[in-house]
Amino acid sequence: MRYVAVYERTPSGWSAYVPDLPGCVAAGDTRDETERLTREAVALHIESLRESGDPVPSPGAWTSLVEV
């Protein structure tokens, strides 16, 4: 499965969240680190849902660029 992750620059580095997996977040000093941590967070989040017997949400978010 492929989930959308939203990356944002912060005053101290980068953060990310996955809209289809509420509570699945990551933060790091660099975007590369944050991308790696986000992949790990998604895998752990899905593993935790499965272990708890909770349904794993299907990817449903999408993105596009808005030009103004």
N, CA, C and O atoms as a Tripos MOL2 file, in Angstrom:
@<TRIPOS>MOLECULE
protein
  272   271    68     0     0
PROTEIN
NO_CHARGES

@<TRIPOS>ATOM
      1 N           0.8420   -1.1750    0.0000 N.3       1 MET1
      2 CA          0.0000    0.0000    0.0000 C.3       1 MET1
      3 C           0.8900    1.2420    0.0000 C.2       1 MET1
      4 O           2.0100    1.2280    0.5120 O.2       1 MET1
      5 N           0.3740    2.2900   -0.5740 N.am      2 ARG2
      6 CA          1.1000    3.5650   -0.6230 C.3       2 ARG2
      7 C           0.2280    4.6360    0.0170 C.2       2 ARG2
      8 O          -0.9020    4.8740   -0.4090 O.2       2 ARG2
      9 N           0.7720    5.2760    1.0450 N.am      3 TYR3
     10 CA          0.0620    6.3330    1.7590 C.3       3 TYR3
     11 C           0.7000    7.6830    1.4670 C.2       3 TYR3
     12 O           1.9110    7.7830    1.2710 O.2       3 TYR3
     13 N          -0.1200    8.7070    1.4400 N.am      4 VAL4
     14 CA          0.3700   10.0770    1.2960 C.3       4 VAL4
     15 C           0.9550   10.5170    2.6280 C.2       4 VAL4
     16 O           0.3540   10.3100    3.6820 O.2       4 VAL4
     17 N           2.1250   11.1220    2.5720 N.am      5 ALA5
     18 CA          2.7350   11.7520    3.7410 C.3       5 ALA5
     19 C           2.9160   13.2270    3.4180 C.2       5 ALA5
     20 O           3.3580   13.5810    2.3250 O.2       5 ALA5
     21 N           2.5760   14.0780    4.3630 N.am      6 VAL6
     22 CA          2.7100   15.5200    4.1970 C.3       6 VAL6
     23 C           3.9200   15.9660    5.0180 C.2       6 VAL6
     24 O           3.9820   15.7380    6.2260 O.2       6 VAL6
     25 N           4.8770   16.6030    4.3450 N.am      7 TYR7
     26 CA          6.1030   17.0730    4.9930 C.3       7 TYR7
     27 C           6.0570   18.5880    5.1220 C.2       7 TYR7
     28 O           5.6790   19.2980    4.1900 O.2       7 TYR7
     29 N           6.4480   19.0670    6.2940 N.am      8 GLU8
     30 CA          6.4450   20.5060    6.5460 C.3       8 GLU8
     31 C           7.7500   20.9150    7.2220 C.2       8 GLU8
     32 O           8.2340   20.2400    8.1310 O.2       8 GLU8
     33 N           8.2990   22.0160    6.7700 N.am      9 ARG9
     34 CA          9.4830   22.5730    7.4270 C.3       9 ARG9
     35 C           9.0270   23.2190    8.7380 C.2       9 ARG9
     36 O           7.9900   23.8800    8.7930 O.2       9 ARG9
     37 N           9.8140   23.0160    9.7780 N.am     10 THR10
     38 CA          9.5280   23.6140   11.0850 C.3      10 THR10
     39 C          10.7110   24.5050   11.4750 C.2      10 THR10
     40 O          11.7460   24.4710   10.8090 O.2      10 THR10
     41 N          10.5770   25.2890   12.5250 N.am     11 PRO11
     42 CA         11.7090   26.1240   12.9470 C.3      11 PRO11
     43 C          12.9620   25.3110   13.2970 C.2      11 PRO11
     44 O          14.0790   25.8210   13.2050 O.2      11 PRO11
     45 N          12.7760   24.0560   13.6940 N.am     12 SER12
     46 CA         13.9210   23.2460   14.1160 C.3      12 SER12
     47 C          14.2390   22.0710   13.1870 C.2      12 SER12
     48 O          15.1120   21.2640   13.5050 O.2      12 SER12
     49 N          13.5500   21.9580   12.0480 N.am     13 GLY13
     50 CA         13.8010   20.8350   11.1400 C.3      13 GLY13
     51 C          12.6040   20.5570   10.2590 C.2      13 GLY13
     52 O          12.1080   21.4420    9.5620 O.2      13 GLY13
     53 N          12.1410   19.3030   10.2980 N.am     14 TRP14
     54 CA         11.0090   18.8780    9.4710 C.3      14 TRP14
     55 C          10.0550   18.0190   10.2920 C.2      14 TRP14
     56 O          10.4610   17.3630   11.2520 O.2      14 TRP14
     57 N           8.7840   18.0320    9.9030 N.am     15 SER15
     58 CA          7.8030   17.1280   10.4970 C.3      15 SER15
     59 C           6.9660   16.5350    9.3700 C.2      15 SER15
     60 O           6.9430   17.0470    8.2510 O.2      15 SER15
     61 N           6.2860   15.4560    9.6910 N.am     16 ALA16
     62 CA          5.4390   14.7960    8.6950 C.3      16 ALA16
     63 C           4.2520   14.1470    9.3860 C.2      16 ALA16
     64 O           4.3240   13.7680   10.5550 O.2      16 ALA16
     65 N           3.1580   14.0250    8.6410 N.am     17 TYR17
     66 CA          2.0080   13.2680    9.1160 C.3      17 TYR17
     67 C           1.3810   12.5410    7.9370 C.2      17 TYR17
     68 O           1.5610   12.9250    6.7810 O.2      17 TYR17
     69 N           0.6410   11.4840    8.2520 N.am     18 VAL18
     70 CA          0.0120   10.6450    7.2390 C.3      18 VAL18
     71 C          -1.4970   10.7720    7.4360 C.2      18 VAL18
     72 O          -2.0390   10.2020    8.3830 O.2      18 VAL18
     73 N          -2.1900   11.5110    6.5580 N.am     19 PRO19
     74 CA         -3.6170   11.7880    6.7700 C.3      19 PRO19
     75 C          -4.4980   10.5410    6.9260 C.2      19 PRO19
     76 O          -5.4760   10.5710    7.6730 O.2      19 PRO19
     77 N          -4.1670    9.4630    6.2410 N.am     20 ASP20
     78 CA         -5.0000    8.2600    6.3110 C.3      20 ASP20
     79 C          -4.7450    7.4160    7.5550 C.2      20 ASP20
     80 O          -5.4870    6.4750    7.8350 O.2      20 ASP20
     81 N          -3.6860    7.7580    8.3070 N.am     21 LEU21
     82 CA         -3.3520    7.0130    9.5220 C.3      21 LEU21
     83 C          -3.2640    8.0000   10.6900 C.2      21 LEU21
     84 O          -2.1650    8.3980   11.0770 O.2      21 LEU21
     85 N          -4.4050    8.3980   11.2520 N.am     22 PRO22
     86 CA         -4.3970    9.3860   12.3300 C.3      22 PRO22
     87 C          -3.4290    8.9990   13.4460 C.2      22 PRO22
     88 O          -3.4170    7.8600   13.9130 O.2      22 PRO22
     89 N          -2.6220    9.9690   13.8570 N.am     23 GLY23
     90 CA         -1.6430    9.7420   14.8970 C.3      23 GLY23
     91 C          -0.2940    9.2780   14.3990 C.2      23 GLY23
     92 O           0.6500    9.1610   15.1800 O.2      23 GLY23
     93 N          -0.1900    9.0110   13.1070 N.am     24 CYS24
     94 CA          1.0820    8.5660   12.5280 C.3      24 CYS24
     95 C           1.8690    9.8000   12.0950 C.2      24 CYS24
     96 O           1.5620   10.4280   11.0820 O.2      24 CYS24
     97 N           2.8880   10.1320   12.8830 N.am     25 VAL25
     98 CA          3.6740   11.3370   12.6600 C.3      25 VAL25
     99 C           5.1560   11.0270   12.8200 C.2      25 VAL25
    100 O           5.5280   10.0010   13.3890 O.2      25 VAL25
    101 N           5.9940   11.9200   12.3160 N.am     26 ALA26
    102 CA          7.4400   11.8010   12.4810 C.3      26 ALA26
    103 C           8.0390   13.1980   12.4310 C.2      26 ALA26
    104 O           7.4240   14.1310   11.9140 O.2      26 ALA26
    105 N           9.2440   13.3310   12.9740 N.am     27 ALA27
    106 CA          9.9590   14.6070   12.9290 C.3      27 ALA27
    107 C          11.4550   14.3230   12.9230 C.2      27 ALA27
    108 O          11.9240   13.3580   13.5270 O.2      27 ALA27
    109 N          12.1870   15.1790   12.2330 N.am     28 GLY28
    110 CA         13.6300   15.0110   12.1680 C.3      28 GLY28
    111 C          14.3230   16.3210   11.8630 C.2      28 GLY28
    112 O          13.6840   17.3410   11.6060 O.2      28 GLY28
    113 N          15.6420   16.2700   11.8970 N.am     29 ASP29
    114 CA         16.4390   17.4610   11.6180 C.3      29 ASP29
    115 C          16.4570   17.8100   10.1360 C.2      29 ASP29
    116 O          16.5260   18.9840    9.7740 O.2      29 ASP29
    117 N          16.3950   16.7800    9.2680 N.am     30 THR30
    118 CA         16.4400   17.0000    7.8270 C.3      30 THR30
    119 C          15.2430   16.3320    7.1680 C.2      30 THR30
    120 O          14.5750   15.4900    7.7670 O.2      30 THR30
    121 N          14.9840   16.7210    5.9260 N.am     31 ARG31
    122 CA         13.8740   16.0880    5.2130 C.3      31 ARG31
    123 C          14.1700   14.6140    4.9670 C.2      31 ARG31
    124 O          13.2820   13.7710    5.1010 O.2      31 ARG31
    125 N          15.4200   14.2950    4.6030 N.am     32 ASP32
    126 CA         15.7740   12.8850    4.3750 C.3      32 ASP32
    127 C          15.5450   12.0460    5.6320 C.2      32 ASP32
    128 O          14.9790   10.9540    5.5620 O.2      32 ASP32
    129 N          15.9840   12.5590    6.7720 N.am     33 GLU33
    130 CA         15.7690   11.8300    8.0260 C.3      33 GLU33
    131 C          14.2880   11.6680    8.3100 C.2      33 GLU33
    132 O          13.8480   10.6000    8.7350 O.2      33 GLU33
    133 N          13.5160   12.7200    8.0770 N.am     34 THR34
    134 CA         12.0830   12.6770    8.3360 C.3      34 THR34
    135 C          11.3880   11.7050    7.3980 C.2      34 THR34
    136 O          10.4580   11.0170    7.8170 O.2      34 THR34
    137 N          11.8100   11.6270    6.1460 N.am     35 GLU35
    138 CA         11.2340   10.6520    5.2200 C.3      35 GLU35
    139 C          11.5000    9.2270    5.7040 C.2      35 GLU35
    140 O          10.6090    8.3790    5.6710 O.2      35 GLU35
    141 N          12.7260    8.9680    6.1510 N.am     36 ARG36
    142 CA         13.0670    7.6340    6.6610 C.3      36 ARG36
    143 C          12.2350    7.3110    7.9020 C.2      36 ARG36
    144 O          11.6850    6.2160    8.0180 O.2      36 ARG36
    145 N          12.1460    8.2600    8.8200 N.am     37 LEU37
    146 CA         11.3700    8.0470   10.0420 C.3      37 LEU37
    147 C           9.8820    7.8690    9.7450 C.2      37 LEU37
    148 O           9.1940    7.1220   10.4410 O.2      37 LEU37
    149 N           9.3870    8.5490    8.7190 N.am     38 THR38
    150 CA          7.9740    8.4120    8.3400 C.3      38 THR38
    151 C           7.7060    7.0100    7.8150 C.2      38 THR38
    152 O           6.6970    6.4020    8.1730 O.2      38 THR38
    153 N           8.5970    6.4830    6.9650 N.am     39 ARG39
    154 CA          8.4250    5.1050    6.4700 C.3      39 ARG39
    155 C           8.3870    4.1260    7.6490 C.2      39 ARG39
    156 O           7.5560    3.2180    7.6840 O.2      39 ARG39
    157 N           9.2880    4.3190    8.6050 N.am     40 GLU40
    158 CA          9.3030    3.4580    9.7870 C.3      40 GLU40
    159 C           8.0220    3.6090   10.5980 C.2      40 GLU40
    160 O           7.4630    2.6220   11.0750 O.2      40 GLU40
    161 N           7.5570    4.8500   10.7540 N.am     41 ALA41
    162 CA          6.3420    5.1100   11.5340 C.3      41 ALA41
    163 C           5.1250    4.4610   10.8930 C.2      41 ALA41
    164 O           4.2770    3.9060   11.5920 O.2      41 ALA41
    165 N           5.0320    4.5270    9.5670 N.am     42 VAL42
    166 CA          3.8900    3.9010    8.8710 C.3      42 VAL42
    167 C           3.9170    2.3940    9.0990 C.2      42 VAL42
    168 O           2.8930    1.8000    9.4370 O.2      42 VAL42
    169 N           5.0730    1.7760    8.9190 N.am     43 ALA43
    170 CA          5.1780    0.3300    9.1110 C.3      43 ALA43
    171 C           4.7970   -0.0610   10.5390 C.2      43 ALA43
    172 O           4.0490   -1.0190   10.7380 O.2      43 ALA43
    173 N           5.3000    0.6630   11.5250 N.am     44 LEU44
    174 CA          4.9830    0.3620   12.9190 C.3      44 LEU44
    175 C           3.5130    0.6130   13.2440 C.2      44 LEU44
    176 O           2.8990   -0.1370   14.0030 O.2      44 LEU44
    177 N           2.9560    1.6700   12.6640 N.am     45 HIS45
    178 CA          1.5410    1.9970   12.8960 C.3      45 HIS45
    179 C           0.6460    0.8710   12.3700 C.2      45 HIS45
    180 O          -0.2750    0.4250   13.0550 O.2      45 HIS45
    181 N           0.9280    0.4220   11.1540 N.am     46 ILE46
    182 CA          0.1270   -0.6610   10.5530 C.3      46 ILE46
    183 C           0.3020   -1.9550   11.3480 C.2      46 ILE46
    184 O          -0.6690   -2.6720   11.5890 O.2      46 ILE46
    185 N           1.5260   -2.2530   11.7510 N.am     47 GLU47
    186 CA          1.7830   -3.4500   12.5580 C.3      47 GLU47
    187 C           0.9960   -3.4020   13.8580 C.2      47 GLU47
    188 O           0.4180   -4.4070   14.2730 O.2      47 GLU47
    189 N           0.9700   -2.2410   14.5000 N.am     48 SER48
    190 CA          0.2380   -2.0810   15.7520 C.3      48 SER48
    191 C          -1.2660   -2.2700   15.5500 C.2      48 SER48
    192 O          -1.9320   -2.9130   16.3620 O.2      48 SER48
    193 N          -1.7920   -1.7040   14.4630 N.am     49 LEU49
    194 CA         -3.2220   -1.8860   14.1760 C.3      49 LEU49
    195 C          -3.5560   -3.3620   14.0060 C.2      49 LEU49
    196 O          -4.5430   -3.8490   14.5570 O.2      49 LEU49
    197 N          -2.7310   -4.0700   13.2440 N.am     50 ARG50
    198 CA         -2.9780   -5.4970   12.9950 C.3      50 ARG50
    199 C          -2.8930   -6.3040   14.2830 C.2      50 ARG50
    200 O          -3.7310   -7.1720   14.5280 O.2      50 ARG50
    201 N          -1.8820   -6.0230   15.1110 N.am     51 GLU51
    202 CA         -1.7340   -6.7450   16.3750 C.3      51 GLU51
    203 C          -2.9140   -6.5120   17.3080 C.2      51 GLU51
    204 O          -3.2820   -7.3910   18.0870 O.2      51 GLU51
    205 N          -3.5030   -5.3250   17.2240 N.am     52 SER52
    206 CA         -4.6580   -4.9930   18.0690 C.3      52 SER52
    207 C          -5.9670   -5.4980   17.4890 C.2      52 SER52
    208 O          -7.0110   -5.4190   18.1380 O.2      52 SER52
    209 N          -5.9150   -6.0180   16.2640 N.am     53 GLY53
    210 CA         -7.1400   -6.4850   15.6150 C.3      53 GLY53
    211 C          -7.9620   -5.3650   15.0170 C.2      53 GLY53
    212 O          -9.1180   -5.5690   14.6450 O.2      53 GLY53
    213 N          -7.3760   -4.1830   14.9210 N.am     54 ASP54
    214 CA         -8.0740   -3.0390   14.3390 C.3      54 ASP54
    215 C          -7.8990   -3.0430   12.8200 C.2      54 ASP54
    216 O          -6.8880   -3.5340   12.3190 O.2      54 ASP54
    217 N          -8.8660   -2.5050   12.0880 N.am     55 PRO55
    218 CA         -8.7240   -2.4580   10.6320 C.3      55 PRO55
    219 C          -7.6270   -1.4880   10.2150 C.2      55 PRO55
    220 O          -7.4140   -0.4580   10.8550 O.2      55 PRO55
    221 N          -6.9470   -1.8260    9.1510 N.am     56 VAL56
    222 CA         -5.9320   -0.9520    8.5750 C.3      56 VAL56
    223 C          -6.6220   -0.1090    7.5100 C.2      56 VAL56
    224 O          -7.1200   -0.6570    6.5260 O.2      56 VAL56
    225 N          -6.6640    1.2090    7.6810 N.am     57 PRO57
    226 CA         -7.3440    2.0610    6.6980 C.3      57 PRO57
    227 C          -6.6910    1.9520    5.3160 C.2      57 PRO57
    228 O          -5.4680    1.9040    5.1900 O.2      57 PRO57
    229 N          -7.5180    1.9140    4.3120 N.am     58 SER58
    230 CA         -7.0130    1.9400    2.9440 C.3      58 SER58
    231 C          -6.5430    3.3440    2.6120 C.2      58 SER58
    232 O          -7.1180    4.3210    3.0930 O.2      58 SER58
    233 N          -5.5110    3.4550    1.8000 N.am     59 PRO59
    234 CA         -5.0910    4.7860    1.3740 C.3      59 PRO59
    235 C          -6.2360    5.4800    0.6390 C.2      59 PRO59
    236 O          -6.9030    4.8760   -0.2010 O.2      59 PRO59
    237 N          -6.4530    6.7370    0.9590 N.am     60 GLY60
    238 CA         -7.5350    7.4640    0.3180 C.3      60 GLY60
    239 C          -7.1890    8.9170    0.0420 C.2      60 GLY60
    240 O          -7.8410    9.5700   -0.7730 O.2      60 GLY60
    241 N          -6.1600    9.4280    0.7200 N.am     61 ALA61
    242 CA         -5.7610   10.8060    0.4950 C.3      61 ALA61
    243 C          -4.9990   10.9130   -0.8120 C.2      61 ALA61
    244 O          -4.3640    9.9550   -1.2520 O.2      61 ALA61
    245 N          -5.0640   12.0820   -1.4290 N.am     62 TRP62
    246 CA         -4.2900   12.3400   -2.6410 C.3      62 TRP62
    247 C          -3.8300   13.7670   -2.5940 C.2      62 TRP62
    248 O          -4.3430   14.5660   -1.8110 O.2      62 TRP62
    249 N          -2.8770   14.0940   -3.4150 N.am     63 THR63
    250 CA         -2.3520   15.4520   -3.4210 C.3      63 THR63
    251 C          -2.3130   16.0030   -4.8360 C.2      63 THR63
    252 O          -2.3250   15.2600   -5.8170 O.2      63 THR63
    253 N          -2.2660   17.2980   -4.9100 N.am     64 SER64
    254 CA         -2.0340   17.9810   -6.1810 C.3      64 SER64
    255 C          -1.4310   19.3410   -5.8390 C.2      64 SER64
    256 O          -1.5740   19.8400   -4.7230 O.2      64 SER64
    257 N          -0.7700   19.9150   -6.8030 N.am     65 LEU65
    258 CA         -0.2010   21.2430   -6.6310 C.3      65 LEU65
    259 C          -1.1960   22.2770   -7.1320 C.2      65 LEU65
    260 O          -1.8620   22.0690   -8.1460 O.2      65 LEU65
    261 N          -1.2930   23.3800   -6.4240 N.am     66 VAL66
    262 CA         -2.1860   24.4630   -6.8090 C.3      66 VAL66
    263 C          -1.3220   25.6090   -7.2860 C.2      66 VAL66
    264 O          -0.5120   26.1410   -6.5270 O.2      66 VAL66
    265 N          -1.4880   25.9850   -8.5210 N.am     67 GLU67
    266 CA         -0.6990   27.0750   -9.0840 C.3      67 GLU67
    267 C          -1.5010   28.3620   -9.0360 C.2      67 GLU67
    268 O          -2.6580   28.3940   -9.4560 O.2      67 GLU67
    269 N          -0.8910   29.4240   -8.5260 N.am     68 VAL68
    270 CA         -1.5640   30.7390   -8.4660 C.3      68 VAL68
    271 C          -0.6930   31.7940   -9.1000 C.2      68 VAL68
    272 O          -1.0760   32.9620   -9.1510 O.2      68 VAL68
@<TRIPOS>BOND
     1     1     2 1
     2     2     3 1
     3     3     4 2
     4     3     5 am
     5     5     6 1
     6     6     7 1
     7     7     8 2
     8     7     9 am
     9     9    10 1
    10    10    11 1
    11    11    12 2
    12    11    13 am
    13    13    14 1
    14    14    15 1
    15    15    16 2
    16    15    17 am
    17    17    18 1
    18    18    19 1
    19    19    20 2
    20    19    21 am
    21    21    22 1
    22    22    23 1
    23    23    24 2
    24    23    25 am
    25    25    26 1
    26    26    27 1
    27    27    28 2
    28    27    29 am
    29    29    30 1
    30    30    31 1
    31    31    32 2
    32    31    33 am
    33    33    34 1
    34    34    35 1
    35    35    36 2
    36    35    37 am
    37    37    38 1
    38    38    39 1
    39    39    40 2
    40    39    41 am
    41    41    42 1
    42    42    43 1
    43    43    44 2
    44    43    45 am
    45    45    46 1
    46    46    47 1
    47    47    48 2
    48    47    49 am
    49    49    50 1
    50    50    51 1
    51    51    52 2
    52    51    53 am
    53    53    54 1
    54    54    55 1
    55    55    56 2
    56    55    57 am
    57    57    58 1
    58    58    59 1
    59    59    60 2
    60    59    61 am
    61    61    62 1
    62    62    63 1
    63    63    64 2
    64    63    65 am
    65    65    66 1
    66    66    67 1
    67    67    68 2
    68    67    69 am
    69    69    70 1
    70    70    71 1
    71    71    72 2
    72    71    73 am
    73    73    74 1
    74    74    75 1
    75    75    76 2
    76    75    77 am
    77    77    78 1
    78    78    79 1
    79    79    80 2
    80    79    81 am
    81    81    82 1
    82    82    83 1
    83    83    84 2
    84    83    85 am
    85    85    86 1
    86    86    87 1
    87    87    88 2
    88    87    89 am
    89    89    90 1
    90    90    91 1
    91    91    92 2
    92    91    93 am
    93    93    94 1
    94    94    95 1
    95    95    96 2
    96    95    97 am
    97    97    98 1
    98    98    99 1
    99    99   100 2
   100    99   101 am
   101   101   102 1
   102   102   103 1
   103   103   104 2
   104   103   105 am
   105   105   106 1
   106   106   107 1
   107   107   108 2
   108   107   109 am
   109   109   110 1
   110   110   111 1
   111   111   112 2
   112   111   113 am
   113   113   114 1
   114   114   115 1
   115   115   116 2
   116   115   117 am
   117   117   118 1
   118   118   119 1
   119   119   120 2
   120   119   121 am
   121   121   122 1
   122   122   123 1
   123   123   124 2
   124   123   125 am
   125   125   126 1
   126   126   127 1
   127   127   128 2
   128   127   129 am
   129   129   130 1
   130   130   131 1
   131   131   132 2
   132   131   133 am
   133   133   134 1
   134   134   135 1
   135   135   136 2
   136   135   137 am
   137   137   138 1
   138   138   139 1
   139   139   140 2
   140   139   141 am
   141   141   142 1
   142   142   143 1
   143   143   144 2
   144   143   145 am
   145   145   146 1
   146   146   147 1
   147   147   148 2
   148   147   149 am
   149   149   150 1
   150   150   151 1
   151   151   152 2
   152   151   153 am
   153   153   154 1
   154   154   155 1
   155   155   156 2
   156   155   157 am
   157   157   158 1
   158   158   159 1
   159   159   160 2
   160   159   161 am
   161   161   162 1
   162   162   163 1
   163   163   164 2
   164   163   165 am
   165   165   166 1
   166   166   167 1
   167   167   168 2
   168   167   169 am
   169   169   170 1
   170   170   171 1
   171   171   172 2
   172   171   173 am
   173   173   174 1
   174   174   175 1
   175   175   176 2
   176   175   177 am
   177   177   178 1
   178   178   179 1
   179   179   180 2
   180   179   181 am
   181   181   182 1
   182   182   183 1
   183   183   184 2
   184   183   185 am
   185   185   186 1
   186   186   187 1
   187   187   188 2
   188   187   189 am
   189   189   190 1
   190   190   191 1
   191   191   192 2
   192   191   193 am
   193   193   194 1
   194   194   195 1
   195   195   196 2
   196   195   197 am
   197   197   198 1
   198   198   199 1
   199   199   200 2
   200   199   201 am
   201   201   202 1
   202   202   203 1
   203   203   204 2
   204   203   205 am
   205   205   206 1
   206   206   207 1
   207   207   208 2
   208   207   209 am
   209   209   210 1
   210   210   211 1
   211   211   212 2
   212   211   213 am
   213   213   214 1
   214   214   215 1
   215   215   216 2
   216   215   217 am
   217   217   218 1
   218   218   219 1
   219   219   220 2
   220   219   221 am
   221   221   222 1
   222   222   223 1
   223   223   224 2
   224   223   225 am
   225   225   226 1
   226   226   227 1
   227   227   228 2
   228   227   229 am
   229   229   230 1
   230   230   231 1
   231   231   232 2
   232   231   233 am
   233   233   234 1
   234   234   235 1
   235   235   236 2
   236   235   237 am
   237   237   238 1
   238   238   239 1
   239   239   240 2
   240   239   241 am
   241   241   242 1
   242   242   243 1
   243   243   244 2
   244   243   245 am
   245   245   246 1
   246   246   247 1
   247   247   248 2
   248   247   249 am
   249   249   250 1
   250   250   251 1
   251   251   252 2
   252   251   253 am
   253   253   254 1
   254   254   255 1
   255   255   256 2
   256   255   257 am
   257   257   258 1
   258   258   259 1
   259   259   260 2
   260   259   261 am
   261   261   262 1
   262   262   263 1
   263   263   264 2
   264   263   265 am
   265   265   266 1
   266   266   267 1
   267   267   268 2
   268   267   269 am
   269   269   270 1
   270   270   271 1
   271   271   272 2
@<TRIPOS>SUBSTRUCTURE
     1 MET1         2 RESIDUE 1 A MET
     2 ARG2         6 RESIDUE 1 A ARG
     3 TYR3        10 RESIDUE 1 A TYR
     4 VAL4        14 RESIDUE 1 A VAL
     5 ALA5        18 RESIDUE 1 A ALA
     6 VAL6        22 RESIDUE 1 A VAL
     7 TYR7        26 RESIDUE 1 A TYR
     8 GLU8        30 RESIDUE 1 A GLU
     9 ARG9        34 RESIDUE 1 A ARG
    10 THR10       38 RESIDUE 1 A THR
    11 PRO11       42 RESIDUE 1 A PRO
    12 SER12       46 RESIDUE 1 A SER
    13 GLY13       50 RESIDUE 1 A GLY
    14 TRP14       54 RESIDUE 1 A TRP
    15 SER15       58 RESIDUE 1 A SER
    16 ALA16       62 RESIDUE 1 A ALA
    17 TYR17       66 RESIDUE 1 A TYR
    18 VAL18       70 RESIDUE 1 A VAL
    19 PRO19       74 RESIDUE 1 A PRO
    20 ASP20       78 RESIDUE 1 A ASP
    21 LEU21       82 RESIDUE 1 A LEU
    22 PRO22       86 RESIDUE 1 A PRO
    23 GLY23       90 RESIDUE 1 A GLY
    24 CYS24       94 RESIDUE 1 A CYS
    25 VAL25       98 RESIDUE 1 A VAL
    26 ALA26      102 RESIDUE 1 A ALA
    27 ALA27      106 RESIDUE 1 A ALA
    28 GLY28      110 RESIDUE 1 A GLY
    29 ASP29      114 RESIDUE 1 A ASP
    30 THR30      118 RESIDUE 1 A THR
    31 ARG31      122 RESIDUE 1 A ARG
    32 ASP32      126 RESIDUE 1 A ASP
    33 GLU33      130 RESIDUE 1 A GLU
    34 THR34      134 RESIDUE 1 A THR
    35 GLU35      138 RESIDUE 1 A GLU
    36 ARG36      142 RESIDUE 1 A ARG
    37 LEU37      146 RESIDUE 1 A LEU
    38 THR38      150 RESIDUE 1 A THR
    39 ARG39      154 RESIDUE 1 A ARG
    40 GLU40      158 RESIDUE 1 A GLU
    41 ALA41      162 RESIDUE 1 A ALA
    42 VAL42      166 RESIDUE 1 A VAL
    43 ALA43      170 RESIDUE 1 A ALA
    44 LEU44      174 RESIDUE 1 A LEU
    45 HIS45      178 RESIDUE 1 A HIS
    46 ILE46      182 RESIDUE 1 A ILE
    47 GLU47      186 RESIDUE 1 A GLU
    48 SER48      190 RESIDUE 1 A SER
    49 LEU49      194 RESIDUE 1 A LEU
    50 ARG50      198 RESIDUE 1 A ARG
    51 GLU51      202 RESIDUE 1 A GLU
    52 SER52      206 RESIDUE 1 A SER
    53 GLY53      210 RESIDUE 1 A GLY
    54 ASP54      214 RESIDUE 1 A ASP
    55 PRO55      218 RESIDUE 1 A PRO
    56 VAL56      222 RESIDUE 1 A VAL
    57 PRO57      226 RESIDUE 1 A PRO
    58 SER58      230 RESIDUE 1 A SER
    59 PRO59      234 RESIDUE 1 A PRO
    60 GLY60      238 RESIDUE 1 A GLY
    61 ALA61      242 RESIDUE 1 A ALA
    62 TRP62      246 RESIDUE 1 A TRP
    63 THR63      250 RESIDUE 1 A THR
    64 SER64      254 RESIDUE 1 A SER
    65 LEU65      258 RESIDUE 1 A LEU
    66 VAL66      262 RESIDUE 1 A VAL
    67 GLU67      266 RESIDUE 1 A GLU
    68 VAL68      270 RESIDUE 1 A VAL
